[in-house]
Amino acid sequence: NDKEYLDKLIIKYWFLKADIKNENIYYSLEGYLYPDTYEFKKDATIEEIFETMLDNTDKKLKKYETNILNNKYTIHELLTLASIVELESVGNDRNGVAGVFYNRLNSGMSLGSDVTTYYAAKVDMSQRDLYIEEINARNNYNTRSDYLAGKLPIGPICNPGIESIKAVLYPTSSNYYYFVADKNGKTYFTYTYNEHIAKRDELIEAGLWY
């Protein structure tokens, strides 16, 4: 919440832009603190912790800087999508999942991602199912409602790893609009909603529903 501190970070790190200061974002640095194992001294300050993690993000993204800066989506948008891919990719085909989301964006559809709705409602996915009012809520994170049709959430919903970031930079090109993963981690892609439901029912019947 310290805007002055955020301004200093924006000057220091090429991948941090004014987007992170949007007052509707829950947590300004969500999506930018690279998930990894770190060691700190007991008296480390929060600034030291943040900047160590941001240094790691810089190191991870540097290899892809040209691709990121020349992308039609901003770095903030790319990390936002990568964060959704991170939580939606139960299977191992992150690039395919990213491709589905791009198809939805390009078609003006909502992403229809439950993980964004849980984040919007500030509910842990392990706690309970979503309520109807949460699914239909018109806010800046929930992609289940038509409020964000053809749009990304206002910001990341977790801190994505490099595999999810690479997936949004190099998505699989396809005509798929739906995906579902079984409990063994295999991802199935379909063109229509009816095909998607049929595949889900097939997995349930086979005892493979996740």
C-alpha positions as CSV (number, residue, x, y, z in Angstrom):
1,N,0.0,0.0,0.0
2,D,3.1,2.3,0.1
3,K,2.8,4.2,-3.2
4,E,6.1,5.9,-2.7
5,Y,7.8,2.6,-2.2
6,L,6.1,1.1,-5.3
7,D,7.3,4.1,-7.3
8,K,10.9,3.3,-6.3
9,L,10.4,-0.3,-7.4
10,I,8.9,0.7,-10.7
11,I,12.0,2.8,-11.4
12,K,14.3,-0.1,-10.4
13,Y,12.6,-3.0,-12.2
14,W,11.8,-2.9,-16.0
15,F,8.9,-5.3,-15.6
16,L,7.0,-3.2,-13.0
17,K,4.7,-0.6,-14.4
18,A,2.1,1.8,-13.1
19,D,-0.5,-1.0,-13.4
20,I,0.4,-2.3,-9.9
21,K,-0.8,1.0,-8.4
22,N,-4.4,0.5,-9.5
23,E,-6.5,1.0,-6.4
24,N,-8.7,-1.9,-7.3
25,I,-5.9,-4.5,-7.2
26,Y,-6.0,-6.5,-4.0
27,Y,-2.2,-6.9,-3.5
28,S,0.1,-4.6,-5.6
29,L,3.0,-7.1,-6.0
30,E,0.8,-10.2,-6.6
31,G,2.2,-12.0,-9.6
32,Y,5.6,-10.4,-9.4
33,L,7.2,-12.2,-6.4
34,Y,8.8,-15.2,-8.0
35,P,7.8,-18.5,-6.2
36,D,11.0,-20.2,-5.0
37,T,13.0,-21.3,-2.0
38,Y,14.7,-18.4,-0.2
39,E,16.9,-18.0,2.8
40,F,16.8,-14.8,4.9
41,K,18.3,-13.6,8.1
42,K,15.9,-13.4,11.0
43,D,16.1,-9.6,11.0
44,A,15.5,-9.2,7.2
45,T,13.2,-6.3,6.4
46,I,10.1,-6.7,4.2
47,E,11.9,-4.5,1.6
48,E,14.8,-6.9,1.6
49,I,12.5,-9.9,1.2
50,F,10.5,-8.2,-1.6
51,E,13.5,-7.1,-3.5
52,T,15.3,-10.5,-3.3
53,M,12.2,-12.0,-4.8
54,L,11.9,-9.3,-7.4
55,D,15.6,-9.8,-8.3
56,N,14.8,-13.4,-8.9
57,T,11.8,-12.5,-11.1
58,D,14.1,-10.2,-13.1
59,K,16.6,-13.1,-13.5
60,K,13.8,-15.5,-14.7
61,L,12.2,-13.0,-17.1
62,K,15.4,-11.5,-18.6
63,K,15.8,-14.3,-21.1
64,Y,12.3,-13.5,-22.5
65,E,12.5,-9.7,-22.3
66,T,12.4,-9.1,-26.0
67,N,9.4,-11.3,-26.5
68,I,7.7,-9.8,-23.6
69,L,8.3,-6.2,-24.7
70,N,7.2,-6.9,-28.3
71,N,4.1,-8.8,-27.2
72,K,0.6,-7.3,-28.0
73,Y,-0.2,-7.8,-24.3
74,T,1.5,-5.8,-21.6
75,I,3.8,-7.5,-19.1
76,H,1.1,-7.0,-16.5
77,E,-1.5,-8.8,-18.7
78,L,0.9,-11.6,-19.5
79,L,1.6,-12.3,-15.8
80,T,-2.1,-12.0,-15.1
81,L,-2.8,-14.7,-17.7
82,A,0.2,-16.8,-16.5
83,S,-1.2,-16.7,-13.0
84,I,-4.5,-18.2,-14.2
85,V,-2.7,-20.8,-16.2
86,E,-0.7,-21.7,-13.1
87,L,-3.8,-22.5,-11.1
88,E,-5.9,-24.0,-13.9
89,S,-3.3,-26.4,-15.2
90,V,-4.0,-29.5,-13.2
91,G,-2.5,-31.4,-16.1
92,N,0.9,-30.9,-17.8
93,D,-0.2,-29.0,-21.0
94,R,0.1,-25.4,-19.9
95,N,0.7,-24.2,-23.4
96,G,-2.5,-25.8,-24.6
97,V,-4.4,-24.2,-21.7
98,A,-2.9,-20.8,-22.5
99,G,-4.0,-21.3,-26.1
100,V,-7.6,-21.9,-25.0
101,F,-7.6,-18.7,-23.0
102,Y,-6.2,-16.7,-25.9
103,N,-9.0,-18.1,-28.2
104,R,-11.6,-17.0,-25.6
105,L,-10.1,-13.5,-25.4
106,N,-9.9,-13.2,-29.1
107,S,-13.6,-14.3,-29.5
108,G,-14.8,-11.9,-26.9
109,M,-15.8,-14.7,-24.5
110,S,-15.2,-14.7,-20.7
111,L,-12.3,-16.8,-19.6
112,G,-14.8,-18.7,-17.3
113,S,-12.1,-19.5,-14.8
114,D,-13.2,-20.7,-11.4
115,V,-9.8,-19.8,-9.8
116,T,-10.4,-16.1,-10.6
117,T,-13.8,-16.3,-9.0
118,Y,-12.4,-17.8,-5.8
119,Y,-9.7,-15.1,-5.7
120,A,-12.3,-12.4,-6.3
121,A,-14.4,-13.7,-3.4
122,K,-11.3,-14.1,-1.2
123,V,-12.2,-17.8,-0.6
124,D,-9.8,-20.7,-0.4
125,M,-10.7,-23.3,-3.0
126,S,-10.2,-26.1,-0.4
127,Q,-12.9,-24.5,1.9
128,R,-16.1,-24.9,-0.2
129,D,-17.8,-24.6,-3.5
130,L,-18.6,-21.2,-4.9
131,Y,-22.0,-19.6,-4.2
132,I,-24.1,-18.4,-7.2
133,E,-23.8,-14.8,-6.2
134,E,-20.0,-15.2,-6.2
135,I,-20.1,-16.8,-9.7
136,N,-22.3,-14.0,-11.0
137,A,-20.5,-11.1,-9.2
138,R,-19.4,-8.3,-11.5
139,N,-16.0,-7.3,-10.3
140,N,-12.5,-6.8,-11.6
141,Y,-11.3,-10.3,-11.0
142,N,-14.2,-12.7,-11.6
143,T,-14.1,-14.1,-15.1
144,R,-17.1,-16.3,-14.6
145,S,-19.5,-13.4,-15.1
146,D,-20.0,-11.6,-18.4
147,Y,-18.5,-8.4,-16.9
148,L,-15.1,-9.4,-18.0
149,A,-16.1,-11.0,-21.4
150,G,-13.1,-10.7,-23.7
151,K,-11.0,-9.3,-20.9
152,L,-8.4,-10.3,-18.4
153,P,-8.8,-9.7,-14.6
154,I,-7.3,-6.5,-13.3
155,G,-4.2,-8.3,-12.1
156,P,-2.5,-11.6,-11.3
157,I,-4.2,-14.0,-8.8
158,C,-1.1,-15.8,-7.7
159,N,2.7,-15.7,-8.4
160,P,3.2,-17.9,-11.5
161,G,6.3,-20.0,-12.1
162,I,8.4,-19.8,-15.3
163,E,6.6,-22.7,-17.0
164,S,3.3,-20.8,-16.9
165,I,5.0,-17.6,-18.0
166,K,6.5,-19.5,-20.9
167,A,3.1,-21.0,-21.8
168,V,1.5,-17.6,-22.3
169,L,4.5,-16.5,-24.4
170,Y,4.4,-19.6,-26.5
171,P,0.8,-20.9,-26.5
172,T,-0.3,-23.9,-28.5
173,S,-2.2,-22.7,-31.5
174,S,-5.6,-24.4,-31.8
175,N,-9.3,-23.9,-32.3
176,Y,-10.2,-25.2,-28.8
177,Y,-12.3,-23.3,-26.4
178,Y,-12.6,-25.7,-23.5
179,F,-10.3,-28.0,-21.5
180,V,-10.6,-30.4,-18.6
181,A,-8.0,-32.5,-16.8
182,D,-8.4,-36.0,-15.3
183,K,-7.0,-37.0,-12.0
184,N,-3.9,-38.4,-13.6
185,G,-3.0,-35.0,-15.0
186,K,-4.0,-35.6,-18.7
187,T,-5.7,-32.6,-20.3
188,Y,-8.5,-33.0,-22.8
189,F,-9.4,-30.2,-25.2
190,T,-12.7,-29.7,-26.9
191,Y,-14.3,-27.2,-29.4
192,T,-17.8,-26.8,-28.0
193,Y,-19.5,-26.6,-24.6
194,N,-21.5,-29.8,-25.4
195,E,-18.3,-31.7,-26.2
196,H,-16.8,-30.3,-23.0
197,I,-19.7,-31.6,-20.9
198,A,-19.6,-35.0,-22.7
199,K,-15.9,-35.3,-21.9
200,R,-16.5,-34.4,-18.3
201,D,-19.2,-37.0,-18.0
202,E,-17.0,-39.6,-19.7
203,L,-14.3,-39.0,-17.1
204,I,-16.8,-39.2,-14.2
205,E,-18.1,-42.5,-15.5
206,A,-14.5,-43.8,-15.9
207,G,-13.6,-42.8,-12.4
208,L,-11.1,-40.3,-13.7
209,W,-12.8,-37.1,-12.6
210,Y,-10.4,-34.8,-10.7
